[in-house]
Amino acid sequence: MKKRKILIYFVVIMYFLVTIINQQKVLNSYQKTQNDISEQIQEAEEEKVELLANKENANSLQYIESIAREKLNMYYPNEKVYVDNNK
């Protein structure tokens, strides 16, 4: 009788330990997911700030000129353009 009680206590304690360990694994997984999502939110906020700054500068002559030069390869009519062939 006494051995049965000890065995039952042992089984119950083992069940609780296994349950606690499994729950801790799940909690760790949720914590990692939360950290990843928080990082993504931070990156999106930084991108939003950058896009808002670009939006404010979109109508400035300097911005239009830099886009025309860098992306469209446009230059003033009498401007000399030097090309570096070592790229």
C-alpha positions as CSV (number, residue, x, y, z in Angstrom):
1,M,0.0,0.0,0.0
2,K,2.7,2.4,0.9
3,K,4.7,1.6,-2.2
4,R,1.6,2.4,-4.3
5,K,1.2,5.8,-2.7
6,I,4.8,6.6,-3.4
7,L,4.5,5.4,-6.9
8,I,1.4,7.5,-7.4
9,Y,3.1,10.6,-6.0
10,F,6.1,10.0,-8.2
11,V,3.9,9.7,-11.3
12,V,2.0,12.9,-10.4
13,I,5.2,14.8,-9.8
14,M,6.7,13.6,-13.0
15,Y,3.6,14.6,-14.9
16,F,3.7,18.1,-13.4
17,L,7.5,18.4,-14.2
18,V,7.0,17.3,-17.8
19,T,4.0,19.7,-18.2
20,I,6.0,22.6,-16.7
21,I,9.0,21.9,-19.0
22,N,6.7,21.7,-22.1
23,Q,4.9,24.9,-21.1
24,Q,8.3,26.7,-20.7
25,K,9.3,25.6,-24.2
26,V,6.1,27.1,-25.6
27,L,6.6,30.3,-23.6
28,N,10.1,30.6,-24.9
29,S,8.8,30.1,-28.5
30,Y,6.2,32.8,-27.9
31,Q,8.8,35.2,-26.5
32,K,11.0,34.7,-29.5
33,T,8.1,35.3,-31.8
34,Q,7.3,38.5,-29.9
35,N,10.9,39.7,-30.1
36,D,10.9,39.1,-33.9
37,I,7.7,40.9,-34.4
38,S,8.9,43.8,-32.2
39,E,12.0,44.0,-34.3
40,Q,10.0,44.1,-37.5
41,I,7.8,46.9,-36.1
42,Q,10.9,48.9,-35.2
43,E,12.3,48.4,-38.8
44,A,8.9,49.4,-40.3
45,E,8.9,52.6,-38.1
46,E,12.3,53.5,-39.2
47,E,11.3,53.0,-42.9
48,K,8.2,55.1,-42.3
49,V,10.3,58.0,-41.0
50,E,12.7,57.7,-44.0
51,L,9.7,57.6,-46.4
52,L,8.1,60.7,-44.8
53,A,11.5,62.5,-45.1
54,N,11.6,61.6,-48.8
55,K,8.1,62.7,-49.2
56,E,8.9,66.1,-47.8
57,N,11.9,66.4,-50.1
58,A,10.2,65.1,-53.2
59,N,9.4,68.5,-54.6
60,S,12.7,70.2,-53.9
61,L,14.9,71.0,-56.9
62,Q,17.9,69.3,-55.3
63,Y,16.0,66.0,-54.9
64,I,14.6,66.1,-58.4
65,E,18.1,66.9,-59.8
66,S,19.7,64.0,-57.8
67,I,17.1,61.5,-59.0
68,A,17.5,62.7,-62.6
69,R,21.3,62.3,-62.4
70,E,21.4,59.0,-60.4
71,K,18.4,57.0,-61.8
72,L,17.7,58.5,-65.2
73,N,21.3,59.5,-66.2
74,M,20.1,63.0,-67.2
75,Y,22.6,65.9,-67.2
76,Y,22.6,69.6,-68.2
77,P,23.1,70.2,-71.9
78,N,26.7,71.6,-71.7
79,E,27.8,69.5,-68.7
80,K,30.8,67.2,-69.1
81,V,30.3,63.7,-67.8
82,Y,33.2,61.5,-66.9
83,V,32.7,57.7,-66.8
84,D,34.8,55.5,-64.6
85,N,35.4,52.3,-66.4
86,N,37.1,50.6,-63.4
87,K,33.8,49.6,-61.8
